[in-house]
């Protein structure tokens, strides 16, 4: 799993794959927060990157679910 996965690659995924991606990104973000809390995080910019990647994936997921509902 890449943290900075391109938008094109995310758009090609179906709803189930996007849900799995969101879950994996949230787990990664949680682990980074725990590293920060224990003073083990070397690159604090990763927190921002993962937070935005989660938001990006959630946005695409919501768009796909809304389109499927119509």
C-alpha positions in Angstrom: 0.0 0.0 0.0 1.3 3.4 -1.0 0.4 6.4 1.1 0.4 8.8 -1.8 -1.6 6.7 -4.2 -2.7 8.6 -7.2 -6.2 9.8 -7.6 -6.5 7.9 -10.9 -5.7 4.6 -9.1 -8.3 5.3 -6.4 -11.0 6.2 -8.9 -10.5 2.9 -10.7 -11.3 0.9 -7.5 -14.8 -0.3 -6.7 -16.6 0.4 -3.4 -15.4 -2.6 -1.6 -11.8 -1.9 -2.5 -12.2 1.7 -1.4 -13.5 0.6 1.9 -10.5 -1.7 2.4 -8.2 1.2 1.4 -9.8 3.6 4.0 -9.5 0.9 6.7 -5.8 0.3 5.8 -5.1 4.0 5.8 -6.8 4.6 9.1 -4.8 1.8 10.6 -1.6 3.3 9.2 -2.6 6.7 10.6 -3.3 5.2 14.0 0.1 3.5 14.1 1.8 6.8 13.2 -0.1 8.6 16.0 1.1 6.0 18.5 4.7 6.4 17.3 4.3 10.2 17.8 3.0 9.7 21.3 6.0 7.5 22.2 8.5 9.9 20.6 9.4 7.3 17.9 8.1 9.1 14.8 10.9 10.3 12.6 9.0 12.1 9.9 6.0 14.0 11.3 4.9 14.9 7.7 3.6 11.3 7.3 0.7 12.2 9.7 -0.5 14.9 7.4 -0.1 12.7 4.3 -2.0 9.8 5.7 -4.8 12.1 7.1 -5.3 13.6 3.7 -5.1 10.2 2.0 -7.9 9.0 4.2 -10.0 12.0 3.4 -9.3 11.6 -0.3 -10.4 7.9 -0.2 -13.5 8.7 1.9 -14.5 11.4 -0.5 -14.3 9.1 -3.5 -16.1 6.4 -1.6 -19.0 8.7 -0.8 -19.1 9.8 -4.5 -19.3 6.2 -5.6 -22.0 5.3 -3.1 -24.1 8.3 -4.0 -23.8 7.5 -7.7 -24.9 3.9 -7.0 -27.9 5.0 -4.9 -29.3 7.0 -7.9 
